[in-house]
Amino acid sequence: MPNTIDPGLKREKILNTFLEAFRQALLSLTTFSTDFTADPLTEGDEVSVPYIPMAAAAIPFEGTYTAQDSEWKKKKVQLTNHHFVSMFLRDTDIVKTPFATLQQQARTKAYQLAKAVLQDVLAPVTAANFGAAVYAGPAAGFDLDDVADIRTAAVKAAWPQGNRGLVLAADYYGAVIKTNTFQDAGAAGGTGVRETGNLPRLYSFAPHECEVIPDNGENLVGFAVHPSAMGVAMRYLAPQEGHTYFDARPLTDPETGITVGFRDWYDNDTGTRKQVFEALWGKEVIEPAALMRLVSQAPAQGGEE
């Protein structure tokens, strides 16, 4: 079917499609301490990411209420990564390309960019930074009992009750969905998990599925986390003054602040409309005790753990 949608409306719909797919793919990053905004910065700049340490000890009263340090602290995070994906449409294709095809292309490109962000941010999730794994085993053996055991480990480590996250690779997230608790609820006429595939909170953890968790050479398949484990920053890389783009602006999710840059121009030599979506980000480890790794199998004798 020919593409007869108004060009301006079509572009906005494609931008919204890209941003929503990008946001969905990056939701697991919200388990960390984050500072995501559309403020313009450049590669190499630093962002002070606020975080709340897990432990802020009470002090005895000795006659006066001496103020403690603020419970808020900040971690400097350098914006060291700048990646982009591109889309283009030739004059000969613009009328005959179905709009649904353009939307699917936007979703695919958004996933590719999000994958680059995720795999870089999660690269420090290693034994060297966060210690021995709290769980080691295949997805087939992972269930709610294991989640309960991870909760026990978090309680013993004095993790605060709120803001606990559990990020799982697809096989492990799916294993929890298949447990009798959720299957029986669906069979009894319950809605929710069997319709959406989204798990509710599990033993104090907010669960997130992430299908691009990097192996990191250590069989990593997930992690339990308190936000103070890592700081992640994301900003908008603005073009210089005097640019000749049709459109250049940040696209920002109002709920999370997740931001992607957009540039749009026309190549007269080739008769091609070109669009670029780009991400600028950085990450730093903050509190090693605030993350517990899950691996598919324990390391071989003499390994890092």
N, C-alpha and C positions, 0 to 999 in steps of 0.2 A: 504494500500500500504506500503511495507517495507520501512524503513528509510535508504536510501542509500547515503545521503549527507555526504560529507567529515566531520569528527568529528570537526576539527578546524573551518571550515566555519560555521558549524551548531551552534557551541557555540557562535561565534561572532554574528550571526544573532539573536540568542535568547537574548543575552545581549543587542543588539540594540533594540529589541522589548520591553524588560523590561524597558529600560531607556526611550524610547519614551512614553510608557504608563504612567510611573511614572511622567514624565515631564508634560504631558497633564493634569493629575489629579491635579497637584500642581500649575498650572498657576495662579490661583486666589491669591496665596501668593505673586506674583510679584506686587500686589497693595500696599504692605507694603515696608518699607525700609529693604533691604536684604543684606546679605553678604554670598553668597553661593560659596564655592570653594572646590577643592580637597585637600587642605592643610591638612596634618595629625594632628589631635588633639585627645584628649581623653575625656571621660565623666567627667564633672566638670570643664573643661577649659573654659576660657572666650574669647569672640570675641568682638571687638569694631566695632559695626555696624554704618557706617556713615549715617547721615540723614540731610535733610535741613528743619529747622523749618518753619512753615507756615508763620509766621510774622517776618520780620526783618525791623524794623522801620527806615526810613530815619532820618538823624539828620541835624540841620541847620548849614550852613557854618558860622563860626565865626573867619575868618582870616586864618585858616590853615585846611588842609585836614587830620584831625586826623583819623587814621585808625580805623574802627570798628572791632569787633570780626569777625572771619571768618564766612561766612554764613553756612559752613559745621560744624556740630557737630557730636559727637559720643556717642552711648549708649552701655554700657557694657551688653552683653548677655551671660549668662552661658549656656553651652551645657549640659542640664539636662536630655535629653531623648535619649534613644538608643533602637530601636526596629528592629526586623528582620523578614523575611519570608524565608522559605526554599523550595527547590525542590529536588527530588531524582529520580533516575532511576536505577532499578535493571538490572543485566546482562541479565536476561531472558526477559526483556522488551525493551532493547535498540534498537534491530534491527526491531522489529515489531511495534513500536510506531510511528505513522505518525508524520512528522515534524510539520504539522499544529496544531496537538494536543499539542505539546511542546510549540509552540508559544502562543496558547491560554492560556495554563497554566501560561506562563510568564506574559501575560497581566493581568490575574486574580490576581496573586501574587503581581504585581506592584500596582494594585488598592488597595489591602488590606493594603499594607505598606503605600501608600499615604493617605489612610483614617485615619490611626493612626496619621500621621503627622498633617493632616488638623484639626482633631477634637481636638488635643492638642493645636495647635497654636491658634485656634479660641475660645478656652475655656474662655479667658479673655474678650470676646466681650459681656459684660453684662452692665446692667444699672448702677451698682456700679462704673464701670470704665469709661463708655462713656455717661452716662446720659439717659434722656428719648428718646424714639423712635421717629424718624422723620415720620414714617408711621406705621399704625396699621390697618390691614385688611386682608381678605382672598385673595387667588390668583385670584379667579374669578373676583374680583373687581379691580385688579391691571392693569394699562395700562400706555401709554405714558404721559398722563396728570399727573399721580403720579410722574413719573420720572422728568417731568418739575417742579413740586412742590419741589422735593428734590433738584434739581438744584438751585431753588430760595433760599432754606434754606442754601445751600453751599455758594452762593454768599453773603448772609447776614452775614454769619459767616466768611467772608473774606478768603475763601479758594482760593488759587491761581488757575488760569484757567487750567494750565497743570497738568497732572498726577492724575486727579481724576478718581477713579475706582468705579464701582458699581457691587458688588458681590451678586448674587441672587440664591436662591434655585430653583430647576428644575421647580416646578410648576409656580413660578413667572417669571422666564426667558421665559418659554413656553407661559405664558399669554401675554407677550410683543410681541413674535413672531406672535401670533394670531390676533394682532390688525390690523385694516383695512389698516394702512399705509404699512405694509409688505405684507399682503394678496393681496391688490389691485395691488401692484407692480409686484407680481408674476403672477397674472392673466393677466396683460398687457404684459407679455413676459419677464419681468425682471428676472435676475438671481441673485444668491447670497444667501439670507436668506432662501428661499424655497428649495434650493439645499443643502446647507451646514448646516443650522440651526444655523449659527453664526451671531450674530447681529453686525451691525456697531456701531460706537460711537453714544451715545444717549445724546443729550443736554450737551455735554462736558465730559461725563463719558465714560470710556472704560468698557464695560460690560463683566462679567465673570459668567458662570454657574457653580454652585458648589452643587452637589447633596448630599453632606455629611456635610452640615452646622449643627453643634450641636445645639440642642434646648436650651441648657444652663439653662433649667428650666424657661425660659422667653419667649418661643414661637418665638425664633429668626429664621428669614427666609432670612436674607440678611443684607447688610450694604453698605452705601456709604463711601468712604474712600479717604483720602490724605495719601501719603506714611509715613508721620511723625507720624501716629497713633501708629504704633508698629514697633519694630525691630525684625527681624528673622534671625538666623544664622544657617548654615548647614556646616558640615565638614566631612572628611573621617577618620574613625577609622581604623588605620593600625594595622596589626598583629605584634607581637614581632619578633625581629630578631631570626633566627633559626627555623622558622616555616617550616612545611613540606607540605604546600598546593601546589597543582598543579599550581594554579593561585590565586593571591590575589591582588586586585587593585581597584582604584576608577573608577566609570563610571560617567562622567560629561557631562551635556548638554552644548555645547559651547555658546549658546545664553543667557541662564539664570544663568548658574553656578550650577543649581540643581544637587546634587551629591548623589550617592548611592554607598556603598561599596559592593564588590563581593569577595566571598571565594569559592574555588572549591577543593574538595578532594575525595579520594576513600576509602571506608571502606572495607578492605580485609575480615573481619569476616562475613559480610553479602552480599558481592558481590554487593555493591551499590555505585553508583556515587552520591555525595551529593553536593549541591550548596546552598549558603546562600547569600541573598541580605539584606543589613542593612542600616539604616539611623541614623545619629547622629545630633541632632538639639536642639535649644533653642529659647525662645521668651521673649520679655519684652514690656510692654506698655510704650509709650513715651509721646505723646501729646493727652490727652483725647478729646480735641476739634476737632481732625482731623478725627473722625469717627462718623457716624450717623447710628443708628441701624434701621432695619425694622423688625417688628414682625407681626405674623398672627392675634393676637388680643391683645387688651390692657390688662394689669394685672387686677386682681380682686381688688376691693376696699381694700385699706390697703396694696397693694402689694408694690414692691420696687420702682416703678416709681411714 
